[in-house]
């Protein structure tokens, strides 16, 4: 969807200088990281204790480096809400 609206995101972008964290997608020039959370209703990693805590650490570290992190689920992508939100963010710059 991002490519369809003319964006060229980097996939699996390593955003942290010391940690091995990667963002699902990045628009570096906008300091934007986009994360898609899987397993929301099936007890996936992102909703269980250690996984959720690890994600908090990762997203906070990204914010401290100046990135905005937008998080979405499959529902947001399928409904079009994700791309609308990304476009709204970009429209602010």
Secondary structure, DSSP 8 states (H G I E B T S, - for coil): -TGGGT---EEEEE--SSS--EEEEEEGGGTEEEEE---TTTT-GGGSHHHHHHHHHHHHHHHHTT-EEEEE-HHHHHHTHHHHHHHHHHHT-
